[in-house]
Amino acid sequence: MSVRRAERGDAAAIAALWRSLFETHAAIDPAFALREGAETKLVIAVLRALDDRGAAVWVAEREGACV
């Protein structure tokens, strides 16, 4: 496993991991359930963070996939 700075091409994978985190929390408390279409908004949020010069987004990568 390696850690590297995230790139725009990682946005969908990061959003999927973020969604998975919300789904785990929603299983415990439905208040964390995401609305339909949330995946698109998560990708947009990741892209904004990647474009923000004041933010640093990092990913762990194993065998070419973000984990």
ABEGO torsion letter per residue (X at the ends): XBBBBBBAAAAAAAAAAAAAAAAAAAAABAAABBBBGAAAAAAAAAAAAAABAABBBBBBBBGGBBX
